[in-house]
Amino acid sequence: MVRQGELFGDPMGPGPAPAAQPLLRHQLTRWQSRLAEHQAPLFAGLGTTAVQESLLQGVGQPRWLFNPLGLQPQPLSFWRGAPPLVQGAALYFVMDQPEALEYPLLLYVGETARAEQRWKGEHDCKAYLAAYGDALQRAGLGTRLSIRFWCDVPAQTRARRQLEQALIRHWLPPFNKETRGRWATPFQA
């Protein structure tokens, strides 16, 4: 059976694309739970210090275990303070603490040579965070977003990026481009 097209369609072509349906509460909590299934055991196995030696020194694993919870949480607007709270080379970690979960969600790992400048301008992660926060708000779920800085990192860009990549492979944060496909990140900028 052939369907008949619109008789009085728009002569200029199709209209604007239909608006995306908002994500539902159960879809968002299921997405958060999937991420937590991977990350919660990693958090649970750590102590309270930021960096500690690892007993598991297998192939491809770093010599240390990193605990981002050992770093001081700051608001995402940290850079608006004067003087800047952080400066120079750093790795940074964007996290959310959903009320229903025991451990936070590590959403993004980044590196920078200038922590005081990196978050001021355009940044893909900021767009994802805005879409994430908007989706949660529409579904009646709250966010408790924070950013944490690890400033005791190599000043050399190559070494710092290697450390960043090792942490991304370990934690699999969903807003990093390397892992977006794994988590089917539903938040569009």
Buried (B, 14 or more C-beta within 10 A) or exposed (E): EEEEEEEEEEEEEEEEEEEEEEBEBEBBBEBBBBBBEBBBEBBEEBEEEBBBEEEEEEEEEBEBBBBBBBBEBBEBEBBEEEEBBBEBBBBBBBBBBBEEBEBBBBBBBBBBEEBBEBBEEEEBBBBBBEBBBBBBEEBEBEBEBBBBBBEEBBEEEEEBEBBBBBBBBBBBBBBBEEBBEEBEBBBEE
